[in-house]
Amino acid sequence: MEKKIVIIFILLPIISVIFVSVTPFLIKANVENYEEFKDAKFGFPIPYVRQNLLESGSDYEGGFPHQFGLQMDYLDEDPEFKFILTNYFLSFSIIYICLLVSCFLVQKGRKLLK
């Protein structure tokens, strides 16, 4: 019983926070037009980081659609980010619930196989 409590209340939230926190760096934003280029959305499953790629030093001059990663701090430009806490919390909640359901289904599957 203690093992379940540790998994549910400690391990799964840590995994959820780590997963949600790294998604803006790993998953690129698909930009369809110039307006979206000024307000690119990053994060999964709900975007919680917004960035103006034009002001953040992205010198892209090609066509759209195109995928862009999160622009980081360079020597010439200081990127501006908008962090939306409610979307971050919703993303965390979705991932946490999915992990809880997965653990529940795995436990039920093990009981059925015995």
N, C-alpha and C positions, 0 to 999 in steps of 0.2 A: 504494500500500500504506500509506503514512503517513497518507493521508486516512482510510482505514478505521480505523486505530488511534486517531486523534484522535476520530473519531465514536464508536467503541465504548467507549473508556475515559475520555473527557472529556465530550463533549457529551451523550450519552445519560444518564449518571449525574446530570449537572446538571439536565437536563430532568426526570428522575424525581424528584429531591429537591424541585424547585420544585413540580411537580404534586402530589405527596403532601403537601407542607407547606401548600399553600393550600386543600386540599379541606375541612378542618374549617370554614373561613370561608365557603366557597362552597356547600357541600352541606348542606342542613338535615337535622336528625334527625327521623324520624317517630316520635312518641310515641303509643303506643296506650292507655296507662292511667296511673294515678297512680304506680304503682311505677316505670315507665320514666321518669316525670317526675323522679324522684329520682336516676336514673342514666342520663342521655341519652348516647348514643354518637355520636361524630363522627369523620369520616375515611373515606377511600376508597382502596382497595377493602376493606380490613379496618379497622374502627374502632379508633383508637389514642388518642383523647382521650375521657375520660368527665367528665361534669359534673353535679352536682346542681343542676338548674335552679331548684328551690324555694329553696335557700339562696343562690343566686347572683343573686337579685333579680328573677326572672321572676314577675310578679304576675298570671299567667294564671289566670282563673277559669272559662273556658269548658269545653266538652265535649271528649272525645277521640274519635277520633284527631286529632292536630294536629301541624303541623310547626314546629319551633323551630330558630333559629340559635344559634350559640355565643354565650353571654352574656359580654360584655366588662366590663372594670373601669369601674364608675360611681362617682360620688361617695359614694353611700350604702352600697354593698355591695362586698365584695371576693370575686369569684367564685373558686371552688376548682376546680382542674383535676386530673385524674389522667392523666398521660402514660404510656402503655405502650410502652416502647422496643422490645420484641420485635414487637409488632403494627406499629409504624412501620417496622421493618426488613423485615418480611414484605410490607407494602404497597409499600415501595420496590422490593423484589425482584420482585414481580409486575409492576409497571409497567415496570421495567427489562427484564425478560424479554420482555414484550409488545413493547416498542420494538425490542429485538434481533431478534425474529422478524419484525416489520414491515419492518425494514431488510433483512433477509435475503430476504424475499419480494419486495420492491421490486427488489433487485439481480437476483434470478433472473428476474423479469418483464422487466426491461430486456434481459437476455441473450436471452430467448426472442423478443423483438420485433425484435432485430437480425438 
